[in-house]
Amino acid sequence: MLIKTILKGLFKKKLSSILIIIQVAITVIILVYSYDSIRMLDYPQKQMESVLGNEYKNIYQISFNNSSDSQQFADSFSKLDDNLCKYLGSSNIGSYHLTNTEYDELSNNNKFKNLRLKFTKGTFKEQYPSSIELYTVDYSIYKKMNVQIKDGQALKEEDFIYKNNSVIPMVVSEVYKGIINLNQIYTSRLDNRKYKVVGFFNDNLKWFENSYPVSNKLISLNDKIITPYIIEKSGLNQAIKSQSYFFINDKGISDSNVKSNICTLGRKFNLDIECTSLNDQIQQIRTMNKQGIFITTLIAVFFTIVSCLGLSLIMYYSINSKKSEIGIRIVCGGSTKYIKTLIIGEIITLMIPAFLISLIALYKLRGESSIGISTMQLFDLNTTAFIIIFLLVFSILSSILPLRKISKLSPKELIGGKE
């Protein structure tokens, strides 16, 4: 009976009820976006620490503003690379590149293709079940990846030095064990070179997806292969390599000096470069996120206040226009407490569809990869609890004004109805 009365009361003001539901749902979405942004403020740093520990502070990225696939750029890049190896040590310079290939020996292997279909389901990669992704990495990068070999052996420093027509070693995720065999040689269609499986690595390994390690989430390597970064020094290959070019400053050179020296070296070879540490990039993203959080929080607070006042005034007006009805209910045995229960019931009932609408909308908004700005990446049970707590507090605050109005109604007002 109580629920029926509550729904009947809301139906009488269905337009305002629908508008309130929409307004509250939008308010929740904006609030969660702000809440998610705050939670993600330290996410890039924590992600970096999970892979590199505190060593990320000594890792720098060189960006090439005049990168191109010309041979002139390739020659300049090669000269810079050679000089940096002398300056910092060859084992401290490196790059990585995510690409894909097909191996002749696996192209007709149904077990391999079925496993690849499982990994690529729902993506465009599903169209190419015989292909596999691989990370080509330099030795300095490989050292930082924390690759744990479960069977066979790890890649060694000499493996990253290519000799003409030599077989290139590779390590494979252990999920392929039994399909891809240890010591087996496979021919890559990417470069027509021979690759030998020397080991299987842990399937929980993660690394950075592309040339922007700080602003993107880590990706799993559980379905991939790792090989030495061995390329011909052509314009296109060098241009690709320059997109994710890093060095490790483990010689105690000051931050300002190492940046200045490398930029000077770049100008020597007509390269327009920028040198930033991963820590610099983290701080830049943090500053950008703080600005976004401030603006989003202001908007969220504004919407919360407007929505709360709007609902309070609608309920207040509803009470004011139904004085005679309330009076009749009291005369027929209804208490003031019962009337207050109806008001609270109407407010809570409005919160239920607002909660469901906001949940559906937030679920649709999740799944972006960028962590430069908040993208609902952390939408989880904690976020759901946050929404529920907010709606409860919102309901309490919205009910204060109408409940005070009911308490202050005099018998004369109730009998006379509208004044």
C-alpha positions as CSV (number, residue, x, y, z in Angstrom):
1,M,0.0,0.0,0.0
2,L,2.8,2.4,0.9
3,I,4.7,1.7,-2.3
4,K,1.5,2.1,-4.4
5,T,0.9,5.5,-2.7
6,I,4.5,6.6,-3.4
7,L,4.3,5.7,-7.1
8,K,0.9,7.3,-7.4
9,G,2.3,10.6,-6.0
10,L,5.3,10.5,-8.4
11,F,3.0,9.8,-11.3
12,K,1.1,12.9,-10.6
13,K,4.3,14.9,-11.2
14,K,5.8,12.6,-13.8
15,L,7.5,15.3,-15.9
16,S,9.3,16.8,-13.0
17,S,10.2,13.3,-11.7
18,I,11.7,12.3,-15.1
19,L,13.7,15.6,-15.2
20,I,15.0,15.0,-11.6
21,I,16.0,11.4,-12.5
22,I,18.0,12.6,-15.6
23,Q,19.6,15.5,-13.6
24,V,20.7,13.2,-10.8
25,A,22.0,10.6,-13.2
26,I,24.1,13.3,-15.0
27,T,25.3,14.6,-11.6
28,V,26.4,11.1,-10.6
29,I,28.3,10.6,-13.9
30,I,30.2,13.9,-13.5
31,L,30.9,13.1,-9.8
32,V,32.3,9.7,-10.6
33,Y,34.4,11.1,-13.4
34,S,35.9,13.5,-10.9
35,Y,36.3,10.8,-8.3
36,D,37.9,8.5,-10.9
37,S,40.3,11.3,-11.9
38,I,41.4,11.7,-8.3
39,R,42.0,8.0,-7.9
40,M,44.0,7.9,-11.2
41,L,46.2,10.9,-10.2
42,D,49.0,8.6,-9.0
43,Y,48.2,5.8,-11.5
44,P,51.0,6.6,-14.0
45,Q,53.6,6.6,-11.3
46,K,52.4,3.4,-9.6
47,Q,52.3,1.7,-13.0
48,M,55.8,2.8,-13.8
49,E,57.0,1.6,-10.3
50,S,55.3,-1.8,-10.8
51,V,57.5,-2.4,-13.8
52,L,60.7,-0.5,-13.2
53,G,60.7,0.3,-9.5
54,N,62.4,3.6,-8.6
55,E,64.8,3.1,-11.6
56,Y,62.3,4.9,-13.9
57,K,63.7,8.2,-12.5
58,N,67.0,7.5,-14.3
59,I,65.3,6.5,-17.6
60,Y,65.0,9.2,-20.3
61,Q,63.2,9.3,-23.6
62,I,64.5,11.2,-26.7
63,S,61.8,12.6,-29.0
64,F,62.7,13.5,-32.6
65,N,60.7,16.4,-33.9
66,N,62.2,16.1,-37.4
67,S,61.8,12.3,-37.7
68,S,61.2,11.0,-41.2
69,D,61.8,8.0,-43.4
70,S,64.5,9.7,-45.4
71,Q,68.0,8.2,-45.6
72,Q,69.4,11.5,-44.4
73,F,67.5,11.1,-41.1
74,A,68.6,7.5,-40.9
75,D,72.2,8.5,-41.2
76,S,71.9,11.3,-38.6
77,F,70.1,8.9,-36.2
78,S,72.8,6.3,-36.6
79,K,75.5,8.8,-35.8
80,L,73.6,10.0,-32.7
81,D,73.1,6.4,-31.6
82,D,76.8,5.6,-32.0
83,N,77.9,8.7,-30.1
84,L,75.4,8.0,-27.3
85,C,76.7,4.5,-27.0
86,K,80.2,6.0,-26.4
87,Y,78.8,8.6,-23.9
88,L,76.5,6.4,-21.9
89,G,77.5,2.9,-22.8
90,S,75.8,0.7,-25.5
91,S,73.9,-1.4,-22.8
92,N,72.2,1.8,-21.6
93,I,70.7,2.8,-25.0
94,G,67.7,1.1,-26.5
95,S,64.3,1.0,-28.1
96,Y,61.4,-1.4,-28.5
97,H,58.7,-1.9,-31.1
98,L,55.5,-3.9,-31.1
99,T,54.8,-5.5,-34.4
100,N,53.4,-8.8,-35.8
101,T,54.4,-11.5,-38.1
102,E,53.6,-15.0,-39.3
103,Y,55.8,-18.0,-39.2
104,D,55.7,-20.4,-42.1
105,E,55.8,-23.5,-39.8
106,L,52.8,-22.3,-37.8
107,S,50.5,-21.0,-40.6
108,N,48.7,-24.3,-40.9
109,N,48.9,-25.3,-37.2
110,N,45.2,-25.5,-36.1
111,K,46.1,-25.7,-32.4
112,F,48.1,-22.5,-32.8
113,K,45.4,-20.7,-34.7
114,N,42.7,-21.8,-32.3
115,L,44.7,-20.4,-29.4
116,R,45.3,-17.1,-31.3
117,L,41.5,-16.9,-32.0
118,K,41.0,-17.1,-28.2
119,F,43.4,-14.2,-27.6
120,T,42.1,-12.0,-30.4
121,K,38.3,-12.7,-30.1
122,G,36.3,-9.5,-30.6
123,T,39.2,-7.5,-32.2
124,F,40.3,-7.0,-35.8
125,K,43.2,-9.4,-35.1
126,E,40.7,-12.2,-35.1
127,Q,40.8,-12.1,-38.9
128,Y,44.4,-13.2,-38.9
129,P,44.6,-16.2,-36.6
130,S,48.0,-17.4,-38.0
131,S,49.7,-14.1,-37.1
132,I,51.4,-13.4,-33.7
133,E,52.5,-10.2,-32.0
134,L,56.1,-9.8,-31.0
135,Y,58.2,-7.3,-29.1
136,T,61.5,-6.5,-30.8
137,V,63.7,-5.0,-28.0
138,D,67.2,-3.8,-27.5
139,Y,69.3,-5.3,-24.7
140,S,68.9,-2.3,-22.4
141,I,65.1,-2.6,-22.6
142,Y,65.2,-6.4,-22.2
143,K,67.1,-6.1,-19.0
144,K,64.4,-3.8,-17.5
145,M,61.5,-6.1,-18.5
146,N,62.0,-8.5,-15.7
147,V,61.5,-11.5,-18.0
148,Q,61.3,-14.7,-16.0
149,I,62.3,-17.8,-18.0
150,K,60.2,-20.9,-17.1
151,D,61.9,-23.3,-19.4
152,G,65.0,-23.0,-21.6
153,Q,67.3,-20.0,-21.3
154,A,67.1,-16.2,-21.3
155,L,68.3,-13.9,-24.1
156,K,72.0,-13.0,-23.6
157,E,73.7,-9.7,-24.5
158,E,75.5,-11.3,-27.5
159,D,72.1,-12.4,-28.9
160,F,71.4,-8.7,-29.6
161,I,74.3,-8.5,-32.0
162,Y,73.3,-9.7,-35.4
163,K,75.6,-11.6,-37.7
164,N,74.7,-12.1,-41.4
165,N,72.4,-15.1,-41.9
166,S,72.6,-16.1,-38.3
167,V,69.6,-17.6,-36.6
168,I,67.9,-15.1,-34.2
169,P,67.0,-16.3,-30.7
170,M,63.6,-15.6,-29.3
171,V,61.7,-16.2,-26.1
172,V,58.0,-17.1,-26.2
173,S,55.1,-16.8,-23.7
174,E,54.7,-20.1,-21.8
175,V,51.0,-20.3,-23.0
176,Y,52.3,-21.6,-26.3
177,K,54.3,-24.4,-24.8
178,G,53.4,-27.6,-26.5
179,I,52.4,-25.8,-29.6
180,I,55.6,-23.9,-30.2
181,N,58.6,-26.1,-29.3
182,L,61.9,-25.4,-27.6
183,N,64.9,-25.2,-29.9
184,Q,62.6,-25.3,-32.9
185,I,63.5,-22.9,-35.8
186,Y,60.8,-20.8,-37.4
187,T,60.9,-18.6,-40.5
188,S,59.3,-15.2,-40.1
189,R,57.4,-13.7,-43.1
190,L,58.1,-10.2,-41.7
191,D,61.8,-10.3,-42.6
192,N,62.4,-13.8,-44.0
193,R,64.9,-14.5,-41.2
194,K,65.2,-17.7,-39.1
195,Y,64.2,-17.5,-35.4
196,K,65.0,-20.1,-32.8
197,V,63.0,-20.7,-29.6
198,V,65.5,-20.6,-26.8
199,G,63.1,-20.2,-23.8
200,F,59.5,-19.7,-22.5
201,F,58.8,-16.7,-20.3
202,N,56.2,-16.1,-17.6
203,D,52.7,-15.5,-18.9
204,N,52.0,-12.6,-16.4
205,L,54.6,-10.4,-17.9
206,K,53.5,-6.8,-18.8
207,W,55.2,-4.0,-20.7
208,F,54.4,-0.7,-22.4
209,E,52.4,-0.7,-25.6
210,N,54.0,2.0,-27.7
211,S,56.2,5.0,-27.7
212,Y,54.3,6.8,-24.9
213,P,54.9,4.6,-21.9
214,V,53.7,7.0,-19.2
215,S,50.4,8.0,-20.8
216,N,49.1,4.5,-21.7
217,K,48.3,1.4,-19.7
218,L,50.5,-1.6,-19.6
219,I,49.6,-4.5,-21.8
220,S,50.0,-8.2,-21.2
221,L,52.7,-10.1,-23.1
222,N,51.1,-13.5,-22.3
223,D,50.3,-14.0,-26.0
224,K,53.5,-12.5,-27.5
225,I,57.1,-13.3,-28.4
226,I,60.2,-11.3,-27.5
227,T,63.1,-11.0,-29.9
228,P,66.2,-8.8,-30.2
229,Y,65.6,-5.5,-32.1
230,I,67.6,-6.3,-35.2
231,I,66.9,-4.1,-38.2
232,E,68.5,-2.7,-41.3
233,K,69.5,0.9,-40.9
234,S,67.1,2.2,-43.6
235,G,65.1,5.4,-43.4
236,L,61.8,3.7,-42.4
237,N,63.3,1.4,-39.9
238,Q,65.3,4.1,-38.2
239,A,62.2,6.4,-38.2
240,I,60.2,3.6,-36.4
241,K,63.0,3.0,-33.9
242,S,63.3,6.7,-33.1
243,Q,59.6,6.7,-31.9
244,S,60.5,4.8,-28.8
245,Y,64.2,5.7,-28.1
246,F,65.4,5.6,-24.5
247,F,68.5,5.7,-22.5
248,I,69.5,5.0,-18.9
249,N,71.5,7.5,-16.9
250,D,73.3,5.3,-14.4
251,K,76.5,7.2,-14.4
252,G,75.4,9.9,-11.9
253,I,75.3,12.7,-14.5
254,S,73.0,15.4,-13.3
255,D,69.6,15.8,-14.9
256,S,70.3,19.2,-16.4
257,N,73.7,18.2,-17.8
258,V,72.6,15.0,-19.4
259,K,69.7,16.7,-21.1
260,S,71.9,19.6,-22.3
261,N,74.6,17.3,-23.6
262,I,72.2,15.1,-25.5
263,C,70.4,18.1,-27.1
264,T,73.7,19.6,-28.1
265,L,74.7,16.2,-29.6
266,G,71.5,16.1,-31.5
267,R,72.1,19.6,-33.0
268,K,75.5,18.4,-34.1
269,F,73.8,15.9,-36.4
270,N,71.0,18.3,-37.5
271,L,68.4,16.5,-35.3
272,D,65.7,18.5,-33.5
273,I,65.3,16.5,-30.3
274,E,63.8,16.8,-26.9
275,C,65.0,14.9,-23.9
276,T,62.7,14.2,-21.0
277,S,62.9,11.7,-18.1
278,L,60.0,9.4,-17.4
279,N,59.7,11.2,-14.1
280,D,59.3,14.5,-16.1
281,Q,56.5,12.9,-18.1
282,I,54.7,11.6,-15.0
283,Q,54.8,15.1,-13.4
284,Q,53.5,16.7,-16.7
285,I,50.5,14.3,-16.8
286,R,49.9,14.9,-13.0
287,T,49.8,18.6,-13.6
288,M,47.4,18.2,-16.5
289,N,45.2,15.9,-14.5
290,K,45.1,18.3,-11.6
291,Q,43.8,21.0,-13.8
292,G,41.1,18.7,-15.2
293,I,40.2,17.5,-11.7
294,F,39.7,21.0,-10.5
295,I,37.4,22.0,-13.3
296,T,35.5,18.7,-13.2
297,T,35.1,18.9,-9.4
298,L,33.7,22.5,-9.7
299,I,31.2,21.3,-12.3
300,A,30.3,18.3,-10.1
301,V,29.7,20.4,-7.0
302,F,27.6,22.8,-9.0
303,F,25.4,20.0,-10.5
304,T,25.1,18.5,-7.0
305,I,23.9,21.7,-5.4
306,V,21.5,22.5,-8.3
307,S,20.1,18.9,-8.3
308,C,19.7,18.8,-4.5
309,L,17.9,22.2,-4.4
310,G,15.8,21.3,-7.4
311,L,14.5,18.1,-5.8
312,S,14.0,19.8,-2.4
313,L,12.0,22.6,-4.0
314,I,9.8,20.2,-6.1
315,M,9.0,18.2,-3.0
316,Y,8.4,21.4,-1.0
317,Y,6.1,22.7,-3.7
318,S,4.3,19.3,-3.8
319,I,3.7,19.5,0.0
320,N,2.5,23.1,-0.3
321,S,0.0,22.2,-3.0
322,K,-1.3,19.1,-1.2
323,K,-2.0,20.6,2.3
324,S,-5.7,19.6,2.2
325,E,-4.8,16.0,1.1
326,I,-2.3,15.7,3.9
327,G,-4.9,17.1,6.3
328,I,-7.4,14.5,5.2
329,R,-4.8,11.7,5.6
330,I,-4.1,12.9,9.2
331,V,-7.8,13.1,10.0
332,C,-8.3,9.6,8.7
333,G,-5.6,8.3,11.0
334,G,-2.4,9.0,9.2
335,S,0.4,10.4,11.3
336,T,2.9,13.1,10.5
337,K,5.5,10.3,10.5
338,Y,3.6,8.5,7.8
339,I,3.5,11.6,5.7
340,K,7.2,12.1,6.1
341,T,7.8,8.4,5.2
342,L,5.9,9.1,1.9
343,I,8.1,12.0,1.1
344,I,11.3,10.1,1.8
345,G,9.9,7.2,-0.1
346,E,9.4,9.4,-3.2
347,I,12.9,10.7,-3.0
348,I,14.5,7.3,-2.6
349,T,12.3,5.9,-5.5
350,L,13.6,8.6,-7.7
351,M,17.2,7.7,-6.8
352,I,16.7,4.0,-8.0
353,P,16.3,4.7,-11.7
354,A,18.9,7.5,-11.5
355,F,21.4,4.9,-10.0
356,L,20.7,2.4,-12.7
357,I,20.9,4.9,-15.6
358,S,24.2,6.2,-14.2
359,L,25.6,2.7,-13.8
360,I,24.8,1.8,-17.4
361,A,26.2,5.0,-18.7
362,L,29.4,4.6,-16.7
363,Y,29.8,1.1,-17.8
364,K,29.6,2.2,-21.5
365,L,32.2,4.9,-20.8
366,R,34.9,2.5,-19.4
367,G,37.6,0.8,-21.4
368,E,39.7,3.6,-22.8
369,S,43.4,3.0,-22.8
370,S,44.7,6.5,-22.1
371,I,45.7,7.4,-18.6
372,G,46.7,10.9,-19.5
373,I,43.1,11.9,-18.5
374,S,40.6,10.0,-16.5
375,T,38.6,7.5,-18.6
376,M,36.6,5.5,-16.0
377,Q,39.4,3.0,-15.9
378,L,38.9,2.4,-12.2
379,F,35.1,1.8,-12.4
380,D,34.7,-1.1,-10.0
381,L,32.9,-2.1,-6.8
382,N,34.5,0.9,-4.9
383,T,33.0,3.2,-7.5
384,T,29.6,1.5,-7.1
385,A,29.8,1.9,-3.3
386,F,30.7,5.6,-3.8
387,I,27.6,6.1,-6.0
388,I,25.3,4.4,-3.4
389,I,26.8,6.5,-0.5
390,F,26.4,9.7,-2.5
391,L,22.8,9.0,-3.4
392,L,22.0,8.2,0.2
393,V,23.6,11.5,1.4
394,F,21.9,13.3,-1.5
395,S,18.5,11.8,-0.5
396,I,19.0,12.9,3.1
397,L,20.0,16.5,2.2
398,S,17.1,16.8,-0.3
399,S,14.6,15.7,2.3
400,I,15.5,18.2,4.9
401,L,13.5,21.2,3.5
402,P,10.3,19.2,2.7
403,L,10.4,17.4,6.1
404,R,10.8,20.7,7.9
405,K,7.8,22.0,6.0
406,I,5.6,19.1,7.1
407,S,6.6,19.6,10.7
408,K,5.7,23.3,10.6
409,L,2.2,22.8,9.0
410,S,-0.5,24.0,11.4
411,P,-3.9,22.4,11.7
412,K,-5.4,25.6,10.2
413,E,-3.2,25.2,7.1
414,L,-4.1,21.5,6.8
415,I,-7.9,22.2,7.0
416,G,-7.8,25.2,4.8
417,G,-5.6,23.7,2.1
418,K,-3.9,26.3,-0.1
419,E,-3.8,29.8,1.5
